[in-house]
Amino acid sequence: MTKQRPEGRRAPKSHARDAAPGGSAARDLGAARGSLWIALASLAVARAALSFVPSTWAWAFGLQRFLPAGPAWSLWALAALPLVPAFSRLLAPALQGAGDAIGESPWLAWPASAMSAALLVWLVPDTTWFVGDFVMRMGAAMGNIPTDFLFPQALPLDLLLHHDLPAAIHAPDPTLVERVLGAAEAALAAMLSLAFTRALRLRGAAASAAAAVVFLGGYLGLFTGYGKAFREMCVLTIAVAVFGLRFALEGKSLLLLGATVTLGLALHRSALAFVPAMVTAWALGLRHLARSAAWRRPAAIAGLALPLVALGGVLPRLISTFVTVDLPTHLASADVRASGGVIRSIFAGTRAADLVNLVLMLSPLAVSVPVLGPLLAQRLSRGTGAVLLALLVPFLGALLLVHPRQGMFRDWDDFAACGVALSLVTAWLVGEALRDPRQAPALGPIASGSPAVLAVVVVLGVASPAFQWLLHNHEVDRGLARVEAFLSEPPAREPGERALAYHYLGTRYTALRRLDSAADAYAHAAELAPSPRLLYDWAIAEADRGRLEKSREVLLRLVGKAAPMAQAWLALAQVSLQLGDTTGARAAAESTLALAPGQGEAQRLLEGISRR
């Protein structure tokens, strides 16, 4: 009896037709490889050209303006030189050997990849602290601020890793803990990227290219010190793809798939996006268990039960968070309603441009997916496509519908897992385009027929922007300059988004003791959104740089318009005393005690005035 070949091992359907010199499948393969070359060349040209344009319309491409010239253009050349076939041919044998080693010498290739990934992110710690809630998370960890106050929506595993762990080991520098965790998780992501190529049955240059596309995305910057669950979500997204494919195509790794989804559900509410991929893998893979009666084994039962139990446990909280946090903040905020509602606001204002920039920042080669998909349709495994698309589609839905509070330019971490899912689909298509080692007809004059040569272009083409983002986040002055440009250059952003960016600048300039810049930034923020918090920060910054009269002016404005704020009255008392106004200082201190009876500093201030 002939043993049935698992779908994951199935040979490409069109090899017989490829053999014909003029076969349509061969022409499609040549066109697919040519389109990859064109996409990578276009990305390189765009990054070079936009390095000289003072605008943030294309912020995913203008990064080189905010890098030292030498490293910027050297890294750009890393992507541009391989476009010359003579250069790529020199590196093709090494890349071919590295891809073969993934399967033939895993004892060497996998540890080497893991150590290289960990070293890469360790050497370039993020010192800008701009992305997402970086500043807030670090402030909470350093100040041991109760998490239920700042992050009531955070799930237990997120808080355990990024707050409780640094506190438990009494780390003097929480950023060091996050960097160690980030390096370890980058190593795991690198190994999972290799495992993904194994799940796709790729070898040689195709395996090297696919692994690079998965690992080397803009999201790699989260592994350099950022302390939030979105980093782990990137790793788990790759894991869901790997274990989902292994179960769907071979009936293996059911327990690992279930454990991965369970961890995700304990980590962040966005892990609900894993459920469709898991269910799709179950639907395709249960036939393997049924044939062998393996479904009765404890591991199989646990693989099915764990995520279901976890889902039942967290679902009430996720629903509550959706109603109290996500709906009013991210889906139906005042700005969204003003733009005509959820659907009409998808592409309102600068959002359409930001969506494109976000995708190209996280997964630049995803630009080739709409072309590669149709050209390679005859070669694609339906089972593989079903699992990967089931993983991608929920994240794409969130990408379109979610409006991050600080805008996509800063809150791109919200969509990092979406970027990983896009990279997984892109890597699958790239792998299929390069799987066949035979030379395909070139697309016009483009010498892209050799898969090993084209794989070099792919690997270095995705490595170049990833390395640039890492370097940029490592250079605090250049990172701050990019935020300043975002605020001053076209296009004009919404006032709320600009106010939050100015507040970030004020916070970072204060930490760097650039007091004049900090006060100016807080002033801009308060002018755009005169909230009590921003007015207070502005007043303190003015006092820090010695402008006590201005500080008192802002504090009087604050206590005159805001809800009762003992902190503001106390600051007013202290500033008034420094200015020699004991009457005003006494009145402000008494107002502080009226709002916060027993406040120690206010009592000591009054006692000091009485002794005068």
Secondary structure, DSSP 8 states (H G I E B T S, - for coil): ------GGG---TTHHHHHSTT-HHHHHHHHHHHHHHHHHHHHHHHHHHGGG---STTTTTGGGGGS-HHHHHHHHHHHHGGGSHHHHHHHHHHHHHHHHHHHH-HHHHHHHHHHHHHHHHHHS---S--STTHHHHHHHHHHT--HHHH-TT--HHHHIIIIIHHHHTT-S-HHHHHHHHHHHHHHHHHHHHHHHHHHTT--HHHHHHHHHHHHSSGGGGGGGT--SHHHHHHHHHHHHHHHHHHHHHHS--HHHHHHHHHHHHHH-GGGGGHHHHHHHHHHHHHHHHHHHTGGGSHHHHHHHHHHHHHHHHHHHHHHHHIIIIIIIIIIS-HHHHHTTSTTGGGG-TTHHHHHHHHHHHH-GGGGGHHHHHHHTGGG--HHHHHHHHHHHHHHHHHHHH---TT-TTTGGGGGHHHHHHHHHHHHHHHHHHHHS-S----STT-----HHHHHHHHHHHHHHHHHHHHHHHH-HHHHHHHHHHHHHSSS---HHHHHHHHHHHHHHHHHTT-HHHHHHHHHHHHHHS--HHHHHHHHHHHHHTT-HHHHHHHHHHHHHHSS--HHHHHHHHHHHHHTT-HHHHHHHHHHHHHHSTT-HHHHHHHHHHHT-
